[in-house]
Amino acid sequence: MGNTESVVVQKRLARFRPEERPVVEGVFDKLQGGAGGPSAAAGKTLTLQMLQCSMGSLAPDSMVKRVYQCMCCIDPGQTAPAASGKPRTTAASGVGREQLVIFLADTLRGTAEERAPLVMAMSQRGGGPTATVVTCEQVAEFLQDLISAVVQIMVHRGRLQGWKPERMGDLSVGVKLLAEQLCSELKPSDQGGCDVSSLEDWIFRVSQVSLYLEMLVAEGLNVSLSGRPAPTLLPPCRETPWKELKSLLDLPTLMFLAPQENTSYYMPIREWPSTGVMVHSGDSRCFLFTVSPSLRVYTATGYNQHFMYLNQNQQTMPNGLGMGGQHHYFGLWLDSNFGCGHSRARPKCTTYGSPQLSGEEDFTIDSLEVWAVGKPPEPEEGEEGQGKKSILDMDPEVQAMMEMAGKTLHSQGLREPEEDQEQ
């Protein structure tokens, strides 16, 4: 690029470390070379075909076209991408080298203010004049393309962390629900549409938008920057007998739930309904969530500490598992026979601020899916097979749940005798 680059481009490049700048500047030539050699536009512009050659296997074609349209809207002479007026270049003329560098800088190292016009451009269809306002529906469609691209990247790059999409819920439904959830945080302007200010505020508050966009650009354009490891969007799934089960969860739902957990270990135990429960220790880390008809998480409000209730074999107290609220009015209740339950919130659960989670207050369970969350237990005294607690003692809550479900603990009377302290 030499000394002929604009002041705007120079400022954008200054965001990168000295060793990163050649990588960023080299993307333009790499994209041209990957498209099959010299062309009439070689050395001057990038075409949509060149972008498709790089991103086609990692993103839907509609997402690639959105990225290309966005690049065409960038004016290297301005301090920010154009949010109104006509595209600076057309699809026929292609994308210039400086436009690409600005796009890379703003998506990978930009602020919410700089990313908002990019999202505005990518949320529109066609190559006509760029509008100053988009609808929430247009943003939701952009998000569906973006989330689909992120899932494709994880699949192609082998970053599923042990999860098996073919043994999980409907991916397309999960993509749509996650896009709807993220878009629900978007606050339209007084006129009803979403202008650049609305998008800027949204991008600033909803970190997933920038995270997914960075992942798309870095992976799709093969921009490897030092000190920027690929984000981990899914928790590891270990010791899971996938051949024997099929989870109701899907990958986008897991991407939504993962930030709620400070953990790195999930293991399925049984099956569950669309409104579910994750078994935790009873503290403020507990939360309720729904995955249908929409994705929502309800965390502790601080109003009380009724995080979790577990009881069995009592004549004067309810027997079962409850979360939030109070006796007979839980945010979510599973009776001890695991056949029925309730969700009573009038109007909301005091502990988690959740509404009624089921269609009817009282419900019958179709299926139950329980996941162990956290790190697997480690052997005591640093020895495999020795010095470990009996499985009967390691997790009393799990033992209680098994007994509530009618599971007989056949090994209860078969404990190995403890070794004498003295020989």
C-alpha positions as CSV (number, residue, x, y, z in Angstrom):
1,M,0.0,0.0,0.0
2,G,3.0,2.2,0.5
3,N,2.6,5.9,1.4
4,T,-0.4,6.5,-0.9
5,E,-2.8,5.1,1.7
6,S,-5.4,7.4,3.2
7,V,-5.1,8.9,6.7
8,V,-8.1,6.9,7.6
9,V,-6.4,3.6,6.6
10,Q,-3.2,4.5,8.4
11,K,-5.2,5.1,11.6
12,R,-7.0,1.8,11.2
13,L,-3.7,-0.1,10.7
14,A,-2.3,1.5,13.9
15,R,-4.7,-0.6,15.9
16,F,-2.8,-3.7,15.0
17,R,0.5,-4.8,16.4
18,P,3.5,-4.3,14.1
19,E,3.7,-8.1,13.3
20,E,0.0,-8.1,12.6
21,R,-0.1,-5.4,10.0
22,P,1.5,-7.4,7.2
23,V,-1.1,-10.1,7.8
24,V,-4.0,-7.6,7.5
25,E,-2.5,-5.9,4.4
26,G,-1.8,-9.2,2.8
27,V,-5.5,-10.4,2.9
28,F,-6.3,-8.5,-0.3
29,D,-3.6,-10.3,-2.4
30,K,-4.4,-13.6,-0.7
31,L,-8.1,-13.3,-1.7
32,Q,-7.2,-12.5,-5.3
33,G,-4.7,-15.4,-5.5
34,G,-7.3,-17.8,-4.0
35,A,-9.7,-17.0,-6.8
36,G,-7.7,-18.8,-9.4
37,G,-5.0,-16.4,-10.6
38,P,-4.9,-13.0,-12.4
39,S,-8.0,-11.4,-13.8
40,A,-8.9,-8.2,-15.4
41,A,-9.4,-6.7,-12.0
42,A,-6.3,-8.2,-10.4
43,G,-4.4,-5.7,-8.4
44,K,-7.2,-3.2,-8.2
45,T,-10.4,-4.7,-6.7
46,L,-12.0,-7.8,-5.2
47,T,-15.0,-9.4,-6.7
48,L,-17.8,-11.3,-5.1
49,Q,-16.5,-14.5,-6.7
50,M,-13.1,-14.0,-4.9
51,L,-14.9,-13.6,-1.6
52,Q,-17.0,-16.6,-2.2
53,C,-13.9,-18.7,-2.9
54,S,-12.6,-17.8,0.6
55,M,-15.8,-17.9,2.6
56,G,-18.1,-20.1,0.7
57,S,-17.5,-23.3,2.7
58,L,-17.8,-21.5,6.0
59,A,-20.8,-19.3,5.5
60,P,-24.2,-19.3,3.7
61,D,-24.0,-17.6,0.3
62,S,-26.4,-14.9,1.6
63,M,-24.0,-14.0,4.4
64,V,-21.1,-13.8,1.9
65,K,-23.1,-11.4,-0.2
66,R,-23.9,-9.3,2.9
67,V,-20.2,-9.0,3.7
68,Y,-19.5,-8.0,0.1
69,Q,-22.3,-5.4,0.0
70,C,-20.9,-4.0,3.3
71,M,-17.4,-3.6,1.9
72,C,-18.8,-1.7,-1.1
73,C,-20.4,0.9,1.2
74,I,-17.1,1.9,2.8
75,D,-15.6,5.2,1.9
76,P,-11.8,5.3,2.6
77,G,-12.0,9.1,2.7
78,Q,-14.4,9.2,5.6
79,T,-13.7,8.6,9.3
80,A,-16.3,5.9,9.4
81,P,-18.2,3.7,6.8
82,A,-21.0,5.4,5.1
83,A,-24.4,5.0,6.9
84,S,-26.4,6.8,4.1
85,G,-26.2,7.6,0.5
86,K,-25.1,5.3,-2.3
87,P,-22.6,2.5,-2.1
88,R,-19.1,3.8,-2.8
89,T,-18.5,1.1,-5.4
90,T,-20.8,-1.3,-7.3
91,A,-20.9,-5.0,-7.4
92,A,-19.4,-4.8,-10.9
93,S,-16.5,-2.6,-10.0
94,G,-15.5,-4.6,-6.9
95,V,-14.0,-3.7,-3.5
96,G,-10.8,-1.7,-3.3
97,R,-7.8,-2.6,-1.1
98,E,-8.4,0.3,1.3
99,Q,-12.0,-0.6,1.7
100,L,-11.0,-4.1,2.7
101,V,-8.5,-2.9,5.3
102,I,-11.0,-0.6,6.9
103,F,-13.6,-3.4,7.0
104,L,-11.0,-5.7,8.7
105,A,-10.0,-3.1,11.2
106,D,-13.6,-2.2,12.2
107,T,-14.8,-5.8,12.4
108,L,-11.8,-7.2,14.3
109,R,-10.7,-4.2,16.4
110,G,-13.5,-1.6,16.0
111,T,-15.8,0.0,18.5
112,A,-19.6,-0.3,18.7
113,E,-19.8,3.1,16.9
114,E,-17.7,1.8,14.0
115,R,-19.4,-1.6,13.8
116,A,-22.9,-0.2,13.7
117,P,-22.8,1.1,10.1
118,L,-21.4,-2.2,9.1
119,V,-24.3,-4.1,10.6
120,M,-26.6,-1.5,9.0
121,A,-25.2,-2.3,5.6
122,M,-25.2,-6.1,6.1
123,S,-28.8,-6.0,7.3
124,Q,-30.1,-4.6,4.0
125,R,-30.8,-6.6,0.9
126,G,-29.7,-5.9,-2.7
127,G,-27.1,-3.5,-3.9
128,G,-29.1,-0.3,-4.1
129,P,-28.7,2.9,-2.1
130,T,-27.9,2.3,1.6
131,A,-30.8,3.3,3.8
132,T,-30.5,5.2,7.1
133,V,-32.9,2.9,8.9
134,V,-33.5,-0.9,8.9
135,T,-36.3,-2.9,10.5
136,C,-35.9,-5.4,13.3
137,E,-37.0,-8.1,10.9
138,Q,-34.0,-7.2,8.6
139,V,-31.6,-7.3,11.5
140,A,-33.1,-10.7,12.6
141,E,-32.5,-12.1,9.1
142,F,-28.9,-10.9,9.2
143,L,-28.4,-12.6,12.6
144,Q,-29.7,-15.9,11.2
145,D,-27.1,-15.8,8.5
146,L,-24.4,-14.8,10.9
147,I,-25.3,-17.5,13.5
148,S,-25.5,-20.1,10.7
149,A,-22.0,-19.1,9.6
150,V,-20.6,-19.4,13.1
151,V,-22.1,-22.9,13.5
152,Q,-20.6,-23.9,10.1
153,I,-17.2,-22.6,11.2
154,M,-17.3,-24.7,14.4
155,V,-18.3,-27.8,12.4
156,H,-15.7,-27.3,9.7
157,R,-12.9,-26.3,12.1
158,G,-13.6,-29.2,14.5
159,R,-14.5,-27.0,17.4
160,L,-17.6,-28.8,18.6
161,Q,-16.0,-29.7,22.0
162,G,-17.5,-33.2,21.9
163,W,-21.1,-32.3,20.9
164,K,-22.7,-34.2,18.0
165,P,-25.1,-32.0,16.0
166,E,-26.7,-35.1,14.3
167,R,-27.8,-36.4,17.7
168,M,-29.2,-33.1,18.8
169,G,-32.2,-30.8,18.2
170,D,-33.2,-29.1,15.0
171,L,-30.3,-26.7,14.1
172,S,-32.5,-24.4,11.9
173,V,-35.0,-23.9,14.7
174,G,-32.2,-23.1,17.1
175,V,-30.7,-20.5,14.7
176,K,-34.0,-18.8,14.4
177,L,-34.6,-18.7,18.1
178,L,-31.2,-17.4,19.0
179,A,-31.5,-14.7,16.4
180,E,-34.8,-13.7,17.8
181,Q,-33.4,-13.6,21.3
182,L,-30.5,-11.4,20.4
183,C,-32.8,-9.2,18.4
184,S,-35.1,-8.8,21.3
185,E,-32.4,-6.7,23.0
186,L,-32.6,-4.2,20.1
187,K,-34.4,-1.0,20.9
188,P,-35.9,0.7,17.8
189,S,-35.9,4.5,17.5
190,D,-38.9,6.6,18.2
191,Q,-39.9,6.3,14.6
192,G,-40.0,2.5,14.8
193,G,-37.0,1.6,12.8
194,C,-33.4,0.9,13.8
195,D,-31.0,3.7,12.9
196,V,-27.2,3.7,13.5
197,S,-27.6,5.0,17.0
198,S,-30.0,2.1,17.9
199,L,-27.6,-0.4,16.4
200,E,-24.6,1.1,18.2
201,D,-26.3,0.9,21.6
202,W,-27.4,-2.7,20.8
203,I,-23.9,-3.8,19.7
204,F,-22.4,-2.3,22.9
205,R,-24.8,-4.2,25.2
206,V,-25.0,-7.5,23.3
207,S,-21.5,-8.8,23.1
208,Q,-22.4,-11.9,21.0
209,V,-23.0,-9.7,17.9
210,S,-19.3,-8.5,17.8
211,L,-18.0,-11.9,18.9
212,Y,-19.8,-13.7,16.0
213,L,-18.9,-11.0,13.5
214,E,-15.2,-11.3,14.5
215,M,-15.3,-15.0,14.2
216,L,-16.9,-14.9,10.8
217,V,-14.3,-12.4,9.4
218,A,-11.2,-13.9,11.0
219,E,-12.1,-17.5,9.9
220,G,-13.8,-16.7,6.6
221,L,-10.9,-14.5,5.4
222,N,-8.2,-16.5,7.2
223,V,-6.9,-13.6,9.2
224,S,-4.6,-15.1,11.9
225,L,-3.7,-12.4,14.4
226,S,-1.2,-13.0,17.2
227,G,-2.6,-13.2,20.7
228,R,-6.2,-13.7,19.4
229,P,-7.1,-17.3,19.9
230,A,-10.4,-18.5,18.4
231,P,-13.3,-18.0,20.9
232,T,-14.7,-21.0,22.7
233,L,-18.5,-20.8,22.2
234,L,-19.4,-24.3,23.5
235,P,-18.5,-26.0,26.8
236,P,-16.7,-29.3,26.5
237,C,-19.0,-32.3,26.4
238,R,-17.4,-35.4,27.9
239,E,-18.2,-39.0,28.7
240,T,-21.4,-38.8,26.6
241,P,-22.8,-42.1,25.1
242,W,-24.1,-40.4,22.0
243,K,-24.9,-43.7,20.3
244,E,-27.5,-44.4,23.1
245,L,-29.2,-41.0,23.3
246,K,-30.4,-37.9,21.4
247,S,-30.5,-34.5,23.1
248,L,-33.3,-32.1,22.7
249,L,-30.8,-29.2,22.9
250,D,-29.3,-27.8,19.7
251,L,-26.0,-26.0,19.1
252,P,-27.3,-22.4,19.0
253,T,-29.2,-23.0,22.3
254,L,-26.0,-24.2,23.9
255,M,-24.2,-21.1,22.5
256,F,-26.9,-19.0,24.3
257,L,-26.7,-20.9,27.6
258,A,-22.9,-21.3,27.8
259,P,-22.2,-17.7,29.0
260,Q,-24.5,-18.3,31.9
261,E,-22.2,-21.0,33.2
262,N,-18.7,-20.7,34.7
263,T,-17.9,-24.3,34.0
264,S,-16.4,-26.5,31.4
265,Y,-18.0,-29.9,31.7
266,Y,-21.4,-31.2,30.7
267,M,-22.5,-34.8,30.9
268,P,-26.0,-36.1,30.0
269,I,-27.8,-38.4,32.5
270,R,-31.5,-38.5,31.3
271,E,-34.0,-36.9,28.9
272,W,-36.1,-33.8,29.7
273,P,-38.9,-31.5,28.3
274,S,-38.4,-28.3,26.4
275,T,-38.7,-26.3,29.6
276,G,-35.8,-27.8,31.6
277,V,-33.7,-27.7,34.7
278,M,-30.0,-27.9,35.2
279,V,-29.0,-29.4,38.6
280,H,-26.7,-27.1,40.6
281,S,-25.8,-26.5,44.1
282,G,-28.4,-24.2,45.5
283,D,-27.0,-20.7,45.4
284,S,-27.2,-17.5,43.3
285,R,-25.6,-19.2,40.3
286,C,-28.8,-21.2,39.7
287,F,-31.1,-20.0,37.0
288,L,-34.2,-21.0,35.1
289,F,-34.5,-20.9,31.3
290,T,-36.8,-21.7,28.4
291,V,-35.9,-22.8,24.9
292,S,-39.4,-22.8,23.4
293,P,-41.2,-20.9,22.2
294,S,-38.3,-18.5,22.8
295,L,-34.8,-18.5,24.4
296,R,-34.8,-16.8,27.7
297,V,-32.7,-17.0,30.9
298,Y,-33.9,-15.9,34.3
299,T,-31.2,-15.4,36.9
300,A,-31.5,-14.7,40.7
301,T,-33.2,-11.4,41.6
302,G,-31.7,-11.2,45.1
303,Y,-35.2,-10.9,46.5
304,N,-34.8,-14.1,48.5
305,Q,-32.5,-17.2,48.6
306,H,-35.0,-19.8,47.6
307,F,-32.7,-21.0,44.9
308,M,-33.3,-24.8,45.1
309,Y,-35.4,-27.2,47.1
310,L,-34.9,-31.0,47.2
311,N,-36.8,-33.3,49.6
312,Q,-37.9,-36.9,49.8
313,N,-39.6,-39.3,52.1
314,Q,-41.3,-36.6,54.2
315,Q,-44.9,-36.6,55.2
316,T,-45.2,-33.0,56.2
317,M,-43.1,-31.3,53.4
318,P,-43.5,-31.5,49.6
319,N,-41.4,-34.3,48.1
320,G,-39.6,-33.4,44.9
321,L,-37.3,-30.8,43.3
322,G,-38.2,-27.2,43.2
323,M,-36.5,-24.0,42.0
324,G,-37.6,-20.5,43.1
325,G,-40.7,-19.2,44.8
326,Q,-42.1,-21.1,47.8
327,H,-43.8,-24.4,48.7
328,H,-46.6,-25.2,46.3
329,Y,-45.7,-22.1,44.2
330,F,-42.4,-22.9,42.7
331,G,-40.9,-21.2,39.6
332,L,-40.3,-24.8,38.5
333,W,-41.4,-27.9,40.4
334,L,-40.8,-31.6,39.6
335,D,-42.8,-34.0,41.8
336,S,-41.0,-36.9,43.5
337,N,-42.5,-39.4,41.1
338,F,-41.0,-37.5,38.1
339,G,-44.3,-37.7,36.4
340,C,-45.8,-34.3,37.0
341,G,-44.9,-30.7,38.1
342,H,-45.9,-27.1,38.1
343,S,-44.7,-23.6,37.3
344,R,-46.6,-21.0,39.2
345,A,-45.6,-17.3,38.9
346,R,-48.2,-14.7,39.7
347,P,-47.1,-12.6,37.9
348,K,-43.4,-13.6,38.3
349,C,-41.3,-16.0,40.4
350,T,-39.8,-13.9,43.2
351,T,-36.5,-15.8,43.2
352,Y,-35.7,-15.7,39.5
353,G,-38.1,-13.1,38.1
354,S,-39.4,-15.8,35.6
355,P,-43.0,-15.9,34.3
356,Q,-44.9,-19.2,34.1
357,L,-42.6,-21.5,32.2
358,S,-45.2,-24.0,31.1
359,G,-48.4,-23.7,29.0
360,E,-50.5,-24.7,32.0
361,E,-49.6,-24.2,35.6
362,D,-49.7,-28.0,36.3
363,F,-48.1,-30.2,33.7
364,T,-47.2,-33.9,33.0
365,I,-43.6,-34.5,31.9
366,D,-43.1,-36.1,28.5
367,S,-39.4,-36.6,28.9
368,L,-36.7,-35.5,31.2
369,E,-33.1,-34.6,30.3
370,V,-30.6,-33.9,33.1
371,W,-27.0,-32.7,32.6
372,A,-24.3,-32.8,35.1
373,V,-22.5,-29.4,35.1
374,G,-19.0,-28.8,36.3
375,K,-15.7,-30.7,36.4
376,P,-15.7,-34.4,36.9
377,P,-14.8,-35.6,40.4
378,E,-11.1,-36.2,41.0
379,P,-9.6,-39.1,42.9
380,E,-8.5,-38.3,46.3
381,E,-4.9,-38.7,47.5
382,G,-3.8,-38.5,43.8
383,E,-4.2,-42.2,43.2
384,E,-6.5,-43.9,40.6
385,G,-8.7,-46.5,42.2
386,Q,-7.5,-45.9,45.7
387,G,-8.5,-43.4,48.4
388,K,-11.7,-42.5,46.5
389,K,-15.1,-42.1,48.2
390,S,-17.8,-44.6,47.5
391,I,-20.1,-43.5,44.6
392,L,-22.8,-43.8,47.3
393,D,-21.3,-40.9,49.2
394,M,-19.9,-38.6,46.4
395,D,-23.2,-36.8,45.6
396,P,-26.1,-37.2,48.1
397,E,-28.3,-35.0,45.9
398,V,-28.0,-37.2,42.9
399,Q,-28.5,-40.3,45.1
400,A,-31.7,-38.7,46.5
401,M,-33.0,-37.9,43.0
402,M,-32.4,-41.5,41.9
403,E,-34.4,-42.7,44.9
404,M,-37.2,-40.3,44.1
405,A,-37.3,-41.7,40.6
406,G,-37.7,-45.2,42.0
407,K,-34.2,-46.4,41.2
408,T,-33.0,-49.1,43.6
409,L,-29.4,-48.7,44.8
410,H,-28.4,-52.3,44.5
411,S,-24.9,-51.6,45.7
412,Q,-26.1,-50.0,49.0
413,G,-25.3,-53.2,50.9
414,L,-22.2,-54.1,49.0
415,R,-19.7,-51.6,50.2
416,E,-16.2,-52.7,50.3
417,P,-15.1,-53.0,54.0
418,E,-12.8,-50.2,55.0
419,E,-9.2,-51.1,55.6
420,D,-8.2,-51.4,59.3
421,Q,-6.1,-48.6,60.5
422,E,-3.8,-51.0,62.2
423,Q,-2.5,-54.3,60.8
